[in-house]
Amino acid sequence: MTSLPPRPAFAAALILIVTAGAFAGSGPPWLITGGPAAASPAGGGGLHIAGNKQTGFNWTRKDGGGFRWDITNVGMVLDGTSDLYDGAMRLSIGPKSFTNSRPARLNAAGNEIEIGPWTNGPLRVWRRIYVDPDTGYCRWIDIFENQSDTPLELPVRYNVDFGGTLKHVISSSDKPLNSGDAWALVTQCEPTDRRMAVAHILASPESTIKPTLTSGGRKKDLITYTFALKLQPRQTSALCIVHVQRRALADARAIIDGYDLRQELDKIPPKLAAIIVNLSSSGATLAGIGLPRNRQHDLVVLPDKTRLKGTIRNELFQIETTYGTFDLPADRVIGFGIPDPNDPHVHLVLTDGQILGGRLLSGPVNLEQENGATRSIALDRLASAAFAISPEKPVRTPHTDPIVELRGGQRLTYGSQAPSLRFHSEYGPVDLPVAALTSLEFHTPDGGLHRAILANGTILSGLLADDELTLQLKLGRQLVLPVAMAKRLLFPVKPAADPALWQIHLHNENVLFGRVMDEQWTVQTPSGSVSVALAEVARLTRPQDRPTAAPTVTLQSGNALTGELTETVLHIELADGLVVPVFLGHVRQILAPRTPAPAPAPTTAPTSAPATRPATLPRPTTLDVYR
């Protein structure tokens, strides 16, 4: 059994960071390294940028690769580098375009702005635009808030107009562009006009919410993404899109091959990341973690970014880690990266998606180059070495085993464990069923509490009861790991929204999905007590500007009752055997399932004075832009 020694308190702050400068013709930049503690995600830990800093327009910055982003008052990029664009990421919803005439809020680091809100009927929209100073890209997160008590269906469209005629439009899917199957796109104008190639990240590969794409325009210079976004009453959701400029088409394609979604999600405040509907980090593990790779050749990258192609002839890789020394045959290895040339530690990536961190003891890399000569390259003269992309050494591997991610960048799979984990939630101690979990997040800089994320979308904040995790690694060792050194646990459970579940929206912005176990509620109206069978309820709401005001219970019939409930605690079953008591004062809104059961008999008579006739709800709010 291997135990990692406890570390001083400051060690708990270690997180993953990304190396800077892997650009201008290099391959994918998302090479994870261990490093010192980073600050909380830019802009604070909430949905919106905090503080009073402002900036005018156009807001122009260069990213970590030296590429230019000039953002206008409506959040689109005007020209980019070398007149790449003629207005890109122009947002419209139905026939109406996003507009803004106010300065933008600017984050403390100066690399992200927020524009809005733009209001259209019950819909409010904000745009957050972030220019990455390390790996080099521009990221849009558009936030959509439904302020009404009725659902909204939004045709969200983004127009990307280029400065020249498109020569290449390459989809991540083998289906037509308008099939809604592509999660990424690579484009390039005519090579003779010296404009950049662009990698478009539009969703995660396994996301169920992907855009339909069209290509056209008078000069064949336009790409359009259209998302069908559905918002439930009082719901806030977001869409995230990333553009990466590169000088060569091959480098833009390499970005898609090496895109590490989870690493990028770590740069987004957790509360904001939780509402992004087109990104999901479950289902697949990146096998490469941004290592520069080639589809035809093995690839060695030197510290000065020189790339050497050929065939790596090493048959065995021996790595010494804090949990043991391992001899790994080459057919199990994707490659390795050396985060710091002054540090002998490497990150060795395996074909099953694991990342081992430690000292490589097996000596130099032997590369047979294209001219037939073999070159032996010492580790202190390497930045990375990786085998060619192939079916045996893919870009992504299925996520079939539980994974523990360490704060230093390692990722290890492990075997069976106890069927539940003891967790001190805000509602008291609970046993989390592992079969219902997608992840358990330990690195939460905005609040300090751990977050348990269930497959149905529920987020529970709290603390894991145990200080240590005992894991049987698939590498054949038992690991005793202090929780302070773990970043997250990932479970091979796919997210699955269930329309038959109730939604309980809390004042702390968490949303619970489950079954309300109470059979009826009793509403204390001004005219007396009225008992309401749960099957009759459509929703419970409190005024957003008065969170302590009496709630309104709206029935399936449309009638409404306003008054405090006799019940002070609601019992919510979040998963089989997992029932939590929720204090009603914590609840902002409760929504019944979208497919409710038929309502039973009418409500019982008041127990005191006769109740007044329940008010009739006004007609649902409508927007002329949605048909």
Secondary structure as GFF3:
##gff-version 3
##sequence-region A 1 627
A	DSSP	beta_strand	2	3	.	.	.	ID=ss1
A	DSSP	three_ten_helix	9	13	.	.	.	ID=ss2
A	DSSP	beta_strand	16	18	.	.	.	ID=ss3
A	DSSP	beta_strand	32	34	.	.	.	ID=ss4
A	DSSP	beta_strand	54	55	.	.	.	ID=ss5
A	DSSP	beta_strand	59	62	.	.	.	ID=ss6
A	DSSP	beta_strand	68	71	.	.	.	ID=ss7
A	DSSP	three_ten_helix	81	83	.	.	.	ID=ss8
A	DSSP	beta_strand	85	93	.	.	.	ID=ss9
A	DSSP	beta_strand	96	97	.	.	.	ID=ss10
A	DSSP	beta_strand	104	106	.	.	.	ID=ss11
A	DSSP	beta_strand	112	120	.	.	.	ID=ss12
A	DSSP	beta_strand	123	131	.	.	.	ID=ss13
A	DSSP	beta_strand	138	146	.	.	.	ID=ss14
A	DSSP	beta_strand	152	162	.	.	.	ID=ss15
A	DSSP	beta_strand	166	171	.	.	.	ID=ss16
A	DSSP	three_ten_helix	177	179	.	.	.	ID=ss17
A	DSSP	beta_strand	184	189	.	.	.	ID=ss18
A	DSSP	three_ten_helix	191	193	.	.	.	ID=ss19
A	DSSP	beta_strand	197	201	.	.	.	ID=ss20
A	DSSP	beta_strand	212	216	.	.	.	ID=ss21
A	DSSP	beta_strand	222	231	.	.	.	ID=ss22
A	DSSP	beta_strand	236	246	.	.	.	ID=ss23
A	DSSP	alpha_helix	249	258	.	.	.	ID=ss24
A	DSSP	alpha_helix	261	265	.	.	.	ID=ss25
A	DSSP	alpha_helix	270	273	.	.	.	ID=ss26
A	DSSP	beta_strand	284	286	.	.	.	ID=ss27
A	DSSP	beta_strand	298	301	.	.	.	ID=ss28
A	DSSP	beta_strand	307	312	.	.	.	ID=ss29
A	DSSP	beta_strand	316	321	.	.	.	ID=ss30
A	DSSP	beta_strand	324	329	.	.	.	ID=ss31
A	DSSP	three_ten_helix	330	332	.	.	.	ID=ss32
A	DSSP	beta_strand	333	337	.	.	.	ID=ss33
A	DSSP	beta_strand	345	350	.	.	.	ID=ss34
A	DSSP	beta_strand	355	360	.	.	.	ID=ss35
A	DSSP	beta_strand	365	369	.	.	.	ID=ss36
A	DSSP	beta_strand	374	377	.	.	.	ID=ss37
A	DSSP	three_ten_helix	379	381	.	.	.	ID=ss38
A	DSSP	beta_strand	384	386	.	.	.	ID=ss39
A	DSSP	beta_strand	396	398	.	.	.	ID=ss40
A	DSSP	beta_strand	403	406	.	.	.	ID=ss41
A	DSSP	beta_strand	411	413	.	.	.	ID=ss42
A	DSSP	beta_strand	420	425	.	.	.	ID=ss43
A	DSSP	beta_strand	428	433	.	.	.	ID=ss44
A	DSSP	three_ten_helix	434	436	.	.	.	ID=ss45
A	DSSP	beta_strand	437	441	.	.	.	ID=ss46
A	DSSP	beta_strand	450	454	.	.	.	ID=ss47
A	DSSP	beta_strand	459	464	.	.	.	ID=ss48
A	DSSP	beta_strand	468	472	.	.	.	ID=ss49
A	DSSP	beta_strand	478	482	.	.	.	ID=ss50
A	DSSP	three_ten_helix	483	485	.	.	.	ID=ss51
A	DSSP	beta_strand	486	490	.	.	.	ID=ss52
A	DSSP	beta_strand	502	506	.	.	.	ID=ss53
A	DSSP	beta_strand	511	516	.	.	.	ID=ss54
A	DSSP	beta_strand	520	525	.	.	.	ID=ss55
A	DSSP	beta_strand	528	533	.	.	.	ID=ss56
A	DSSP	three_ten_helix	534	536	.	.	.	ID=ss57
A	DSSP	beta_strand	537	541	.	.	.	ID=ss58
A	DSSP	beta_strand	552	555	.	.	.	ID=ss59
A	DSSP	beta_strand	559	562	.	.	.	ID=ss60
A	DSSP	beta_strand	564	565	.	.	.	ID=ss61
A	DSSP	beta_strand	569	575	.	.	.	ID=ss62
A	DSSP	beta_strand	578	583	.	.	.	ID=ss63
A	DSSP	three_ten_helix	584	586	.	.	.	ID=ss64
A	DSSP	beta_strand	587	591	.	.	.	ID=ss65
A	DSSP	beta_strand	615	616	.	.	.	ID=ss66
###
